[in-house]
Amino acid sequence: MGNRGHTQYRTTRRTSNFSITLYIFLLFVFSMFVFFYCTKDMAEDERKPVLASEKKEEPEFDENEDNSVWEASKSHGLHPCIKPTAKYKAALGWNRYLTVKSNGGLNQMRTGIADMVAVAHVMNATLVIPQLDKRSFWQDSSTFSDIFDENHFIKALRGDLMIIKELPKEIESLPRARKHFTSWSGAGYYEEMTQLWKEHQVIHVAKSDSRLANNELPLDIQRLRCRALYSALRFSPPIERLGKKLVEQLRTRAKRYVALHLRYEKDMLSFTGCTYGLTDAEAEELRVMREKTNHWKIKVINSTEQRIGGFCPLTPKEVGLFLQALGYPPSTLIYIAAGEIYGGNTRLSELKSYFPNVVFKEMLATPELREFANHASQAAALDYLISVESDVFIPSHSGNMARAVEGHRRFLGHRKTITPDRKGLVEIFDQLEAGQLDGSSFSRLVRHLHKSRQGAPRKRAGAPLGVRGRARSRLEESFYQNPYPECICSSRTRVRK
């Protein structure tokens, strides 16, 4: 009995130890299974997009939401289309010459030259490389080849018209018909102007800006304007190289950047009569400048009325408030595409208090910029290139550069361009300053106001209702601000690119 009991006890003990060991082993296996299963789920969760419902639970200005302020609107299959139609014919014009004196700043000259390419085609003329403005406010002595790739310009448009660098020697001494072509004119007007060829071989155009209508021109003429501006009128190799280098330097500083066309410059404030936030001495300085500038026709301006009407550029402080309300984090890299800011660092610090990461081109490549010193149009070309390539472009005021950059970005795929509603913002800014709005309410109103002002595809706008006569042409949206639909096509009716 004793031996049998002892044997049974040892058997029971071994069974018990085995059970415990098996239990521990199974528990370990189960734990490892749970661990790897959860780890797998976590890895998959990191790869899954965040649902909209999950976003709402995050803080309002959490950096996880920042992508929304960078994302451009969908292009809906739209793409550039600038090739001519099957019935298009190149201009011959071998014995008729059009000489041009371009006027204004860089982008006023660029769009004017594109217009003159189209005019020369309609009038069946040979275009002589335009002379650039050297007497305007910018006082830039640059020639065409200093700013643009002259040879590329001639070759790129070879299938459209003949372009030569200068008049033939035997033609130079001939009398010329000097014309101030009527602004915003259609193709019919220039077809009538061909009567001038009966008495002259050379027609000299005194001004190039806004010589063509925005709308109601033949499709091939509109596409020729786009070929001229977006393909043929390339900047000179030194400008293109430095522009690319500056963009690369910006990309090394931050993954994305905002290009801000801050038109808070002395000439702009003087011309518009906008003195909000300035001292009495500064306001008087601007008034004197306006009084002494002969070609500025309006001398007496009510600054308050200008601001309420939305005709003033945003101040640096207002730009900071605006960007903050849209949801851009303080770390956002902001490239200032502009000349000297009126008030200097004192005024610029009002923007930097919201967004300290602000840079100018001079801060990126000072040695290389020496050759551009005293050449405002060449420096403006660098700002243009950097603005076109930016992740977001924001102009603080409408103008030739703002319109040209917006149009180019639309042409390249409707890159994000936010155009401030200055008239609507004035009221909101004033309510915030008066303590009638808190930060969240201010942000909500700003975002709602600019929901449809971020560069989404849309057809070019016409003149406001009720406006008739030639005034309609001036109030239509610029062709170069939005070349859709003529130069931007839908994939459903794909046209040769």
Disulfide bonds with the S-S distance in Angstrom:
Cys81-Cys489 1.77
Cys226-Cys487 2.09
Cys274-Cys312 1.98
